[in-house]
Amino acid sequence: MKLFVLNLLFAIATLACDDCYGPQGSATHVRNVRRMQPDAQGATVKPRAPLEWGQLNFLQTTDTHGWLEGFAICFLIISTVLTFEIGISKSGTMGQIGVTMPILNMRHKASQLGVDLLLIDTGDLHDGAGLSDATAPNGVVSNVIWENIDYDLLTIGNHELYVTDIAYEHFYCFSKVYGERYLTSNVQILDPATGKFEYIGQKYRYFTTKHGIRIIAFGVLFNFGSNSNVSRIIQAADLVKEPWFLDAINYPEPIDLFILIGHNPVRLTDKFSTFGVVLDTVKTNRPGISLFKCLGGIPISDTLLSTIRLRPGLNQGFCETLGWLSLSGIQSSNFNGTINPQGVPNPSRKAIKVNATVTDTSTVPSTAASPSKSSELLYSRRYLDWNRLTFAYHAAGSQDRTFDYASDDQISDQIYGTRKALDLTALYGCAPKTYSLSCKPFGAEGNIFNLLETAIGETVVNPQRATTPRLIVLNTGIIRFDLVKGPFTFDDSFIVSPFRDAFQYIPDVPYAQASGVLDILNRGPVQKQSEPAGELTTRDFHFTPLTGEACPDGFYPHDSHQWKPRSEPMTRGLHRRQTTTLTPGLATTDDFGTDGDDTPHSRIIEFPQPQDLQANGSLPTSGGPPATVDFIFLDFRE
């Protein structure tokens, strides 16, 4: 599949490399993409207000997919207008922004306020960028960089389990670095040393925060089924019957709070969500103790704050949002901090009741016989854009001079050196225009799948059967990102399509049967059957793609011809002016309303796309369809 994507781009690369980076003359350009070098300006739109700090606070990352360099990737596809303003640090990397800098500052601020701050990640660390995907196995280099981040709780995603070598890398290496903090309550792997299935990480964690809150945490993956055969996912209905699980929720030591994290859909009513049965079991056994869950998209508390992206387009989040949630009112005899810290806003919203069902625990839990009643808890949440201005605004000592740490420079250098060693900036071609993943209707000019149909019909050819008519069916999920006007690099090949799927074929299939497969797939039965075994869809996580110039409503595109090569000083020949125009980006609605976005954005349109598409090659141009065809598909479908 990697070769296929490159062929696709070479087929449309009509510009010379120098032209791709733009003319060398003077130009006026409105900059919405910022490099974070010392003399560069950052994002222009700051957060709308300070964060509300509570007794216990959470920062959550998820679906980073190898984007440790942040949106330096997008700087290489310069013509794009991102869905939100970004910050890019020295040498085009984002080490300070994407790794330790905001964490260290936020922890310092929490300490000053006398409150607790927990950092959580819910998996999918690769399949989406060259830094993680250009190695064998995926993540073997990027995971080492990732391990600089001092997480309190982590869990595994489905992208860690497709490939055997990747799964073992997490078992032998990644899980050992984080130890008791890496939770895989329902994910096991075959240990070659014992011949038995062992948990990749820890089943649960009991710990006490700096200020005395006593917590038990679990990490639960959705009912994923496309994992390699060396791993095993325990169904949630079976998990809650495990003796160790029942022993854990009835832990003999005092518990002030249960935390359930997982790469799982946000809505408990979603068919893929496995949290409902887990939460019900906890509530039945320990009624009234507060519950908090962090899902694969955004942190939500007490199952009362499910999120809905107004523009769900892509089920890979690519570092698009940093989730923030705070709560106050946890009653604990062991707590020695501040419930409502002074000098900052505090949580003020009570839990709300939403669409309760038998398995949906989105109701206020029972308040019987508990010193920590959920009705006494107060909440706040925020969805933070991923840029330096956002982090500096919210962190202690937000001036740039005090915002950086020497360790962050080392990590930036590590990221930059790795990108250079992997040759990720190697230029393969230039796209003459932007092809959108979801901002154009299927079949419309500028939709990437139109290009895909044409490209695969021309390039997916068995040389020994080149003249044999063929029908090719593809899952549209192999495309993860817009193909953006301008330079196309080695890195971009992983961004647009990170998977290494191989083409398979069945020879001499009757045309009448082969031509009906696409309709069967898109009608649903096969897709619905395969979804639990493969990828969650956009309906489940409500993630949004980072989109290009053709997408935003009322927002004018940038032109890649006005940019210079990365190796040249960006100040030469450019007269920059700032913009305070509302930038396009994530627009979030959750059960608390529409005021959760940290930075206001204009909404981006999105159009539904089919689950599968079909291309053809060597079909006769006259005389009707052939009697038989070679039917071609990806090995993902086997």
N, C-alpha and C positions, 0 to 999 in steps of 0.2 A: 504493500500500500504506500510506503514511503516513496518508492520509485514512481508510483502512479501520480502522486501529488506533484512531484518535481516535473514530470512530463506535462502535466496539466499547465503548470506555470510557464514552462518553456514554450508551450504552444501559443501562449498569448503574450509572451515577452517580446514586444516590438520596439522597445526603446533601448538605446545604448546606455551603458552604465553611467556615464557622466551625465547624460540627459536625465536619467532617472532621478538623480539627486538634485537636478534643477540648475538653472543658469547661475552664472557667477556674478551677475550684475546686481545693482542696487534694487531693493524691493521693500515695500511696506507690508508688514504681516502682523495680523492680530494673533498673539501667542496664547493659546489655551493649553499648550503642553510645555511644562517647565522642566528644565534641567536643574538639578540641585547642586551645582558646583558653587564654591564659595562666593563668586561674583555674579551668580545667576539669580533671577527672581523666581519665587515659588508660585504656587497656585494663587489666584487673585481673589477667590471668594472664600472667606473664612466661615467657620461654623456659626450658626445663628445665635448660640448662647452657650454658657458654660454647662458642663455635665452636672447632673444631680448625683451627688455622692451619698451613699447610704451606709448602713452598718456593714453590709457585705456587698461587694461589687465584682462584676465579672467582665472580662474582655474575652471575646471569642473569635478565633479564626477558623476558616473551613475552606475546603476546595481550593487550596493554593496552587495545586497542579504545577509545581516547579517554578512558579513565578517569584522566586526569591530575589531576583533583580528587579522585582516590581514591574513598572511600565517602561523600563529601558527598552524592553521588547518593542513597545509601541513607538519609541523614538526611532527605531529602525524602519518602521513603516510610517514615515513622517507625515504622510498626507492625511492620516486619519484624524477625525474629531472624536475623542473618546467620550464615553458616556458620563464621565465626570473629570474634573481637573485632576492632574496628577503631578507628582513631584519626582524628579529623577536626580539621583545623587551623582557624585563625581565619577568620571569615566563612563557615564551612561549606566551605572548600576544603581541599585537602590538598597544597598546594604544597611545604611543607617535607618532608612525609613522602614524597610521590610523586615528587619530582624530584631535588634535589641534596643535601639534607642528609645522608642516610645514606651517600651515595657519598663526599662529602668527608671525613666522619668515618672511614669504613672505609679510605679511601686513606691518611689520616693514620696510622691504626693500623698498616697494612701497612708504611709507611715506618719507623715506630718499631721494628717487629719485624725489619726487614731482609729482607722478602719481597716478592714481586710479587703484585699484585691486578689482574685483568682484568675489565672490565665488558662484558657481552655482551647484545645483544637479537636476538630471532629473529622479529620482524615482526608483522604485523596490528596496525597502529596506530590503526585506526578501525573503524567499523561496530559500535556498541555504546553510544554515549553522545552527548548533544547537543553537548558541547564540540567533538567532532570531526565530527559528522554534520549539524549545523544550518547548515553553510556549503556553498557551492558553489565548487569541488568539496570533497568531504569532506577534512578534514585540513589545509585551507589555513591555518587559524588555529592549530589544536592542534599541527601540526608545528613551527611557529615556537617554541612553548613547549617542545616536546620537545627542540628543538635546544640547550637549555641544559644537557642532560645530556652529560657527557664520556665517551661510550662508547669502548671500545677496538676493538670489532668489532660490526658490525650486519649483518643481512641482511633480505631482503624476504619478505613474506608474501603469500598469495594475495589477501587483501583489498586490497592495493595495486594489483591488476591487473584487477579486474572492469571498471572504468570507465576509458575513455580519458583523460579529464581528470585523474583521480587518478594514473594511471600517469605521465602527463607531468609532473605536479607533483613526483613523486619523481625523475624524470629531470633536470628542469631546476633544481630547487631543493634538495630534501632530500639527494640524493646529493652535490651540490656542497658542502654544508655539512660533511659528514663525510669527503668525499674518499676517500683510500685505505682508510679504515676500513669503508666501506659495500660489502659484498661480494655480488655477484649473479652467481656463476660460471656459472649456466645460464639467466639471464633477460636477454633483450634487448628493445629497443624500436625502432620505426621512427623514425629521426631525420629530421624534415622538411627539415633543412638539407642532408643528404647523399642522402636517398632510400634509405639503407641501414639495416639493423638494427645497432644499437650496444648494448653492454652498459649497462644502467641505472646500475650502479655499477662497481666494479672486479672483475676476474676473480679476483684473489687478493691477498694481502698478505704480504710478507716483512718482518718487523720484529724488533727486539731489545728485550726488556723492560728496565726500569730496572736490574735486577740481572743482565742479560747473557744471559738465555735467548733463543735464536734460534729463531724460529717462522715457519712458513708456514701461512696460514689460507685456507680456501675457504668460500663460502656457497652452499648448494645447496637449491633449492626442490623439493618433491615434484612428481611428474608431473601438474601442474595443467592443466586443459583448458578452463576457463570464462573465461579471460582475454579481454579485448577484442582485436580483430584487429590492433591496433598493437603488441602485445607478442608475444613468442615465448619458449616454455620449451623448452630443449634437454634431451632425454631423457638420463638419467644414462649409459645405455649408449653414447650418442654423445659425451657430454661427455668421457668418459675416453679417447676416441680423438683428441680435439683436440690438435694439435701444441703449442699453448700450455700445455695442462694437463700433458702429458708433460714439457715443458721445465720447468714450475714444480716438479713433484715431484722432478725431478732438478736442482734449482737448484744452481748452481755454488758458492754460499756455504754454509758449515756450517749444518746444521739440527739442532736439539735436539728439536723437537716439531712435529708436525702438528696443527692444530686444524681440525675440520670443523664448521661451524655450519649450521643450516638450519631452515626451517619444514617439518618432516618428522615422520612418526610415530616414536614412541619405539622400538618393536620392529622390528628389522631384518627379521623374518619377516613383518611386516605387508605386505599387498599394495601399499600406497601408498608404502612406504619406498623411497627411492632411494639410501640411504647404503651399502648392502652392496657394490654394484659399485664405488663410489668408493673405499671403504676397501680392498677387495680389490686394486684397482689400485695404491694407494699402498703397500700391504704387499708386493706382488710386486716393485715397483720399488725400494723402500727398506725391506728387511726389518729388523725390530727397532727402528726408530725409533718412539718412543712416539706413540700416536694419542690424541687427545681430541676428543670430539664433543659439541656442544651442540644439542639438538633443539628442536622447537617447543614442547615441554612443560616439560622440566626438564633441566638439564645432566647428562650421564652421561659417564663417563670410560672410555677404552679400550674402549668398547662393552660394558662389563662391568656396567653399573649401570642397566638399563632399569627404568622405573617403572611401577607399576600403581596407579591410583587405585581404592580399594575401592568408590567410588561414582561411576563415570563418568556424567555426566548431560548435559553441554553442551560442545560443541566450541569454545566461546569462553571463555577463562580469566578475562577481566576483572580483571587485576591481582591474582589471588587468592594467588599465591605468588611469593616471591623465592627463586630457586634458589641454593644455595651448594655448591661442591665445592672441595676442596683436595687437593693431592698433593705428595708429597716423594719424593726419590730420582732426580730427573732428573740424569743425569750430563752435565755440560757444562764444557768447559775454559774457557769464557767467563763462568761464573757467579761473581758476586762478592757474593752475599747469604748468607742463613742457611737451611740445609736444614731444621733443626728449631728454630724460634724458641723462646726461653726465656720462661717465665712464662705460657704458654698451652698448652692441650692441642695435641697434634700428631696428624696422620693415623697410623692404626695398622693399617688393614685391607689385606690383600693382594688382588690381583685374583682373581676366581673364574671358573670355567668354567660357562657356562649354555647349554644347548640349542643346541649348535653344528650348523649346517647348511652346505651348500655356499656359500650367499651370506650366511650369518649369521656375522659376524666377532666374535661374542661369545665368542671363545676367547682364551686368552692368546697374543699374537702370538709369532712365532718369535723366539728369543733369539740367533740366530746372528749373529756378526760385528757386534755393536752394543755401544757403550759405555753405552747407555741401555736396558736390558732391562726389559720391562714387569713381569717377576717381581720386580724390585727396587723397583718403585714401591709406595708406600703411599697409601691413599685415605681420605677422609672426605666425607660429604655431609650436607646438611641442607635441609629445606624450611621456609622462614621465612614466618610470617604477616606480612601487610602492615599494620603499625601502628607508631606512634611508640615504644611501649614495647619492641617487638622491636628496632628499630633503635638506640635509645638503649642498650639492654642490651648489644648486641654491639659498639657503636662505641667509639672512644677518647673519654675525657672524657664519660662518659654522663650527667652531670648536665644537666638541661634548660638551665641557664644557658650552658653551653659547647657545647651540642648545636646551637644555632641559628646561622645565618649571615645577614648582612644581605642577601645575594643571594637567600636563600630567601624572605625577606619580600617582596622585589620580585617573585619568581615567583608567590608566593601572590596578591599584588595583581593580577598579570597574569591569573592564572586567574580570580579573582573578577570582575575587570572584564570579562573576555570572557564569562563566564556571564551577567553582568548585561546586557551589550550584546545578547546573543543571546536574552535574556528566557527563559532556560531554567527559571526557577522559576515561570513562569506556570501557574496552576492551571486545569486543564481539567475536572476532575471528581473524584469520590471513589468508590473501590471499597468496597462494603459488606463484602467478605470477601476472603481470599487465595485465588487460584487458582494451583495449583502446576504447575510445568513437569514435574517428574519424581518428586515425593514422594508422589503419589497414582497408583494404577493407572489406566490409560486406561479411560475410561468411568465412573470413580468420581466421587462428589460431591467438588467442589473441584479436579478436574483442569482445567487451563486449556483443554485441547482440547475438552472438553464445551462450555464457554462459546463457544469459537471456532466450533464447528459451528453453534450457534444463531445467533450474531451474523452470520456471513457469509451464512447463509440469509436473514436479514432485511435486510441492508444492501447486499449485492453484487447490484445490480439495474440492468439496462439499462432506462431509462425508456421507451424505444420498444418494449420487449418485456417489460414488467413482468408481464404475465399469462401469458407463455410458460413452461411448466415448465422448470426448469433444474437441472442437477447441477454442483456446484462441487468440484473436487479441488485440494487444497493440500498442499504439502510442509510437514510439521510443523517443519522447520528454520527457517521464517521467524520462529518464536517463540524468543527467546533468553534469556528471563528470566521469573521469576514475575510475575504481576500481583498486587501486594501490597495488602492492605487499607489503606485510608487515602487520602491525597491523591494524585492522578495529575497530573503536571506535563508541560509540553512536553518536558522532558528525559526523562521516563519513557517517552514515546512512542518514543523512539529506543532506550531500554534494552530494552523489551519486544520491539520488532520494528524493527530499524534499516534494513531494506531498502526501497528505493523501487520495488518490483516493480509492474507494471501487469497488470490482468486482461485476458485475451484470451478469445474465445469462438468456437466453431464452431456455427452455427445448424442446427437440425433434424437432429440426429444420432439415429439409431434408438435407442430406449431400451435395447434388449437389448445393444447394443454399448457405449453410454456407461456403463451400470450395471456393466459388467465391468471397467472400467479400473482402479478402485481395487484390486481383488483382484490384478490383474496387477502393479501397481506394488508392492504390499506383499509379493508372493511373491518379488520380487527381481530378475528379469531387467532391467527398465528401470532400477531403482535402481542395481543393480550396474554397469550400463553408464554411468550418469550420474555416479556418485560421483567417479571420477577427474577428470571434467570440472567438478565443482562443489565441494562441500565434503567435507573429511575428516569422518568420523563420530566419535562419542564413543568407539567402540572403538579408534580410532587414537591419539588424544591423551590419552585418559583424564582429561579435564578435568571439573571439577565445577561445577554452577551455584551461585550465591549464592542461597540459598533462604529462604523465608518461614516464617511461624509454624506452618504445618501440617506441617512436614517432620520436625524432629528427633525421634529416639526419646527419650522420657522428658524432654522439655524443654517447658516451658509457654509459651504464646504471650504476647506483649505486646499491649496494646490501644491502638490509635491514639488513642482518646478520652482518654487520659491525658496527651497531649502538647500543647504550646503551639505557636502559630505561630512560625516561625523569626525573625520580626521582634521577638518579645518575649523578655525575659530568661528563660532557661531555669530560673533558680533560683527564680522567683516561684511560690509555691504548691506546690512539690514537696519532699518529704522523701525524699532518696535514701539507699539503703543499698547497700553493695557486695555482690557475690557472688563466691565462690570456687568455685562449682559448675563442674564440667568442662563447657566450652562445646562445642556441636556444631560440627563443622568437618571439614576434610580429614583423612582417615585413609589413610596411604600405605603401600603395600607395594612394595618393590623387591627387586632380587637380593641385597641385603645384609640384608633383613629388614624389620621393622616399626618400627624405632627412628629413622627419618629425620625425623619431624616435629619441628620446633623447639619447638612448643607442643602439649602433649597435647590431644586433643579426643575427645569422644564421637562415635561414628559416626552418619551420617545415612543413612536408608534411601533407596533409589532403585528405581523401577519402570521396566521397558522401555516405550517408546512406539513406535507405528508410524511408518514413514517418511512416510506420507501419510494424509490423512483426507478425508472427503467430506461435504458438506452439500447440502441441496436447498432449492428454493424453488418455490412455486406448483404443487407436485404435487397431483394430485387426491386428495381424502380418501376417495373411494369409486369403485367401478367399475374398479379395477385401474390399472396404470401407464399413462402416456400412450404414444402410438406413437412420438413423437419428443421430444427435449429440446434445449435449448441447453446445450452442454457448455462449461464455464468453467474456465479454468486460468490460472496465472501465466505471464508471458512468460519466466520462468526456465526453463520447460519447452520452449520453442520449439526 
